[in-house]
Amino acid sequence: MQTTLADFIKDTPQGREAEAILRKCVHCGFCTATCPTYQLLGDELDGPRGRIYLMKQVLEGAPATEKTRLHLDRCLTCRSCETTCPSGVHYSRLLDIGRAVVAQQVPRRGFEQLQRQALAAVIPKPAIFNPLLAAGRIARNLLPKVLDDVVPEAPARARPWPVAGHARRMLVLEGCVQPALSPATNAAAARVLDRLGISLIRAANAGCCGAVAFHLDQQAQALDAMRRNVDAWWPHVEQGVEAVVFTASGCGTMVTDYGHALAHDPAYAERAKRLSALAVDLSTVVEREKSQLKQLLINKAPAETQVFHPPCSLQHGLKLKGRVEALLTELGFKLAPVENAHLCCGSAGTYSILQPEISAQLKANKIRALTAQSPQQILTANIGCQTHLQSAVQMPVRHWIEFIDDLLSAV
């Protein structure tokens, strides 16, 4: 795609990156076939190719409008288009640049602005989020069904976290909301890895990965969150930890991008790059140790059918499509097939709050696909998807590592 960027951006790092991405696009339209919003809305401007045209126009000097912003807002950033694209267009990075420019040219006002500021102020901060969640659960009990889709039920208690005593050590990304919404997940990961001779350790002062703020037009806040985590994790890196492990693929997608996000910060660029290289999804760690795990699970795999929901951040962001399913199958799990597994469930961070109608349609479609074979439970790999899907079904929706921990605990 030929481009002539406007003076305000062409000689900036963002401009050079945007131009390189735009020039890779060959207008083929393969991306529209796998775009969830295009499938629902049927509007070219609500597909990747149309949004690329909109961003190209703005970056070339055409004024952004509220309509431009609307079509960019409707994007889930699921990155399914990147998996499909034969030309390797890094759409999500172009979208980050385009959204930032459009937000400057067409500032949000009124409730829309307050809503985003409130989400960015509350969700990444457990000291605020956790009391509000507790209050919401009380209100939910007082007013049945009113808050069903907003406030999840109280989670199951986590099993004890093992004492760190192994020579092999890995850091865990605890996340901002996961400890409150699903405390059993990271504890289960620590317990399973402990069985495999690896200590999973938590770093004081680490917090939100920055993804929530980043996708709410609060990029400065997001960069500060990234710097805080770099500072918190770096002493452990110097002491020889093997990896930074994440159990929420959405957070992991952000951490693997720290090197890019902080590339122009001389005080953090090198450390951020190193941490991005160390960041690894839990499934990759378990896969490397699967021979030992298979021995521990001999004759323990359940006869019932499970189903796995692959988060977009796992299959498209981290490029681990099919990896968890293959791992679970090799460990003896019986998994049901899922129609259109590549399509988003509609969670997408805060998307379910900001675009509730589209999100609800995507959730309904996903639930139909996941429950078609009447599985015992839904397994997944991202807390946002887990909470989103659980609001629509009675069967358990859990992180896959919790189920493995259950089986090992019965050994």
N, C-alpha and C positions, 0 to 999 in steps of 0.2 A: 504494500500500500504506500503510494507516494505521499509525502507529507511536507508541509512548510510551516513549521511552528512559529507562533507569534513571538515577538521580542521579549515579552515578559517572562517567558519560560525557556526559550530555546537554548540558552547558554548556561542553564542550571543543571545540577545533577539529575533532578527530576525530569527536566526536559529531554536531556540526552537519553535517559532510560526510556521515557515514553516514546520517543522517536524510534528507538531500536525495536521496541515491541510492536509499534504500529506498522513498521516496515516488514515485519514477518507475516502479517495477516494478508491472505490471498483471496479474501471474500468468498471462500468456498461454501460456507454455510453449514458445514458438518456439525458445528457447535449447536445449532438450533435444535437438532434432533435429540440432544441429550440435556437441554436446558429446561429445568422444571417450570420456570415461570412462562417461558414461551409455550410449553405444552399446555399450560392452563389457560393462558390469556390469548394466545394466537396473534400477538402483536410483535412485529419485527423489532420494535424498539424495546420490547421486554425480553429480548434474547441477546446473547453476547455480541453478535455481529452488529445489531442495531445500536447497542450501547457503545460499542467501539466507534461507530460513526458519530454518535453524539459527542463523545469525548474528543475525538479528532477535531470536530468543528470548534469546540471550545478552546482547545489547545492551539488551534490555528488563528484564534482571535475573534470568533463569533461569540456574542454574549450568551452566557448561560441563562436559562429561564427556570421557573419552577417546574415546568414540564420536564426539562432535562434532569433536574434533581429527582423528580418522582420516579422516572424510569431507572435511574441509578440506585435509588433507595429500594426499589423492588427486587433488585438483585440479591440473592441469598449468599453470594460469595461462596457457593458450594464447590466451585472449581471443576464441576463435571465437564465443562467445555474444554478445560485444559487437558483432561484425559483423552478427550475425543480429537482435539486439534492435531492434524497431521503436520502442521508447520511449527509447532512448539511455541505458540503465542502465549506469553505469560500474562494472561488476562487479569488475574487478581492484582498484580502489581500496577498495571495500567489503571485499574479501577481505584486503587488507593490514591494514585496521583490525581485522577480525574475527580474523584469525590472531594478531595481537599481543595482543588481549584474551584469547583462549583460551590462548595460551602462558603468560600470567601466571596464569590461574586453574588451569590443569592443566599444571604444569611437567613437562618431559621428564626422565626419569631413566635411569640406567644406560647401556647401550650406545647407545641412541637419542640421548641427550644428547651422549655423547662423539663419536659419529659426526658429528653436525652441527657440533660445535665444531671437530673435526679438519678437516672440509671447509672451513669458514669460515676456518680458520687457514692452510691449505695452498694451496688453489686460487688465491686472489687475490694470492699472494706468489711471484713468479718465483724469488726467491732460495731458496725452499723447494721449490716445485713442480718446477722444472727438474731439480735433482739427483735428486729422487725419480722423475721420469719417466725419466731416464737409467738409474737403477738398475733400474726396472721393465722397461725394454727389454732389459737384460742378462739379467734373470731370465726374461723371456719366451723368449729364445733358448735358455736352459738347460732350460726346462720347456715344450716346445711345446704350444700350445693352452690352457694353463692360464690365461693372462692375456689371451687374444685379445680379449675384449670389454672389458677394462679399460685396457690399454696399447696405444695405436696404434703402427703401424710408424713408423720414422724418416721424416720428410717429405723431399720433394725440396728441394734447396738453392734459396735465393732468388737471383734475378738481382740485379745491382748496383743500389743505390738511386741515382737520378739526383741530380746536384748541383742544389741549389735556386738557380735563377738567374732565375726569372720574376717580373714585377711582381705578378702574381696569386698569392696565397698562401693555402693552407688548412691548418689543423691536422688531424692524423689521431689518432683514438683508437686507440692501439696495442693495448690490452687486456692481460689478465693471462696467459692461456694460449695465445692465438693465436700470438704470436711463437715459441713452442716447438713447438706442434702443426702450424702451417702458416705458416712464416716467409715463404713466397713470396707470400702474399695481399697484405699491405700494400705489399710491394715492387712487386708487379704493379700495384697501384692507383697508386703513385707514378709508375711508368714510363708508364702509360697517360695519366694526367693531365699528365705532362710533355710528351707528344706533343701535348696539347691546350692547351699554354701555361699550365699551372697547376703551381706547386710545392707539393708535399705535404710538410709539415714536422712533425717530432716534437718534443714539448715535454719537456724534462728534468723529472723528478720527478712526471710524470703516471703513473697506474697503473690498477688495476682500477676499473671504472665503479661498483662497489658492488652490482651485482645479485646476485652469489653470496651475500654476507653477508645482504643484505636479505631474501632468500627462505629463509634458514636461521634465522630468528628472531634474527638478530644486527643489528638495525636501527641501533643506535648505531654499530657498526663500519662499516656501510654509509654512514651519514651522514658519518663521518670521511673515508671514501674519496672521497665526492663533494666535500667541502670541499678536500681535497688537490688534486683535479683542477681545481677552480675557481681555486685559487691558482696552479697550474702554467700554466693556459691564459690567465689574465687578461692578463698582460703582452703576449701575442701579440694578444689582442683589441684592446688599446690601440694596438698597432702596425698595426692594420688588416687582420687576416686576414678573409677572406670568410666562412669557415664552419669548423665542426668536423665533419669527415667521419668516418664509421664504416663499416667493411667487415663488421662483425658486427652483424646487425640486433638480436640480443638485447641487446647492449651499448647500441646506439643507442636502443632503447626506454627504457632506464634514463636515459640522458643527456637525452633529450627531456623527461623528467619531473623533472629537477633543480629546476626552478623551483617545482614543486609540493612536492617533498620538503623543500626548504629555505625554504619560504615563511615560516615562523615563526622563522627565524634572522636577526635584524636585521643581523648582520655579513655574511651571504652572500646574502640573499634577492634583492636586485637583480641582483647579478652572476650568480647561478644562473639567474634568469629570462632574462637576456640570452644566456647560453650555451645554454640550452634552445632559444631562438629561432634560434641559429646552427647547431644540430646538424642534420645532414642525411645521409641515406643516400647511399652512393656512387652508387647508380643514378640518383638525382635529379640529381646533378652531371653524370654522363655523359649523361643524357637531354638536358640543356640544351645540350650540345656535340655532339649526335649527328650533325649535318650534317657537321661537320669529321671526325668519326670514320668516318662512312660513306665519305667520300672516301679515307681511309687504308685502308679495308678492301675497296675495290672488287676484285672477283674473288678475294677471299681467304676468303670464307665456306666452310666445309667442306660437302661433299655429304652426309656422314653425319648421321644423326638424333641429336640430343642430347635430354636431358630436364632440365627445371628443377624442382627441389624448392623451393617457396616456404615459408620458415620462418614459423611462426605469428607471430613477432615482427615480421616484415616485412609480412604481409598483414593481421593483426588488430591488432597493437600500433601499428605505424606507419601503418596504413591505406594501404598501397601495393599492394594486391591487384592482380595482373595487370600491374603496371608493368614489372617486369623482363622478363617474358615478351614484352610488347609491344615493349620496347626491343630485345631480342635478335632478335626476328622482323624488325623493321625494319632491323636491321643485316645481315640475310641468313641468320640461323641457321634451321635446320629443327628445330623442337621437337615432340616427341611429346606428345599430350594425356595428362593424368594424372587418373585417376578419384579422386574425393573429395580433391582437392588441398587443400581447406580443413581437413582433419583433421591433427592433430599426429602427428609421427613418433615421439614418445615420449622425445625427448632432454630438453627443458625444463630446461636448467641441470643441477642435480644430481638431477633426478627419476629418471633412469635408474639411479642408485645407490640412492636411497631407496625407490623403488617398482619394483624390477626386473621383476616379473612383468607388471604392466600395461604398462610401457615396452616389454618384449620383444614383447608382442602387437601394440602399435601399430607398432613397427618392422617386424615381419613383414608387416603389412598395407600399410605404406607401400612397402616394397621390392617387393612384388608389383605395386603400382600403378605404380611408377616404371620397372620393368623389363619391363612388359607388351609394349612395342613394340621391345624389344631395342636400346636406344640405345647409342651409342658410349661415353657417360659420363654421370654425373649432375652437374649444376651446381646450386649452391645459394648462399646468401648469409649463412650463419651458421656459425661454427666448431663450435658444439655439435652442430648437426644434421649437419654434414659428418663429424665424427669418429664420431658415433653410427651413421650410415648406412654409413660405410666399413667398420665392423666386421662387416657382414653381407654384403658383396658383394666380388667380385674386381675389377670395373670401377672406374676412377677416380671418386672423388667430390671435386669441387674447387669453389672459389669461381669464379663466372662471370668475374670480372675476370682471373683467371689465364689462362683460355682466350683471352680477347681479347688479352692481353699476348703469348701464344704467336704468335698470328696476326700481330700488329704486328711482332714480332721477326723474322718471316720475310719481312717486306716489304723 
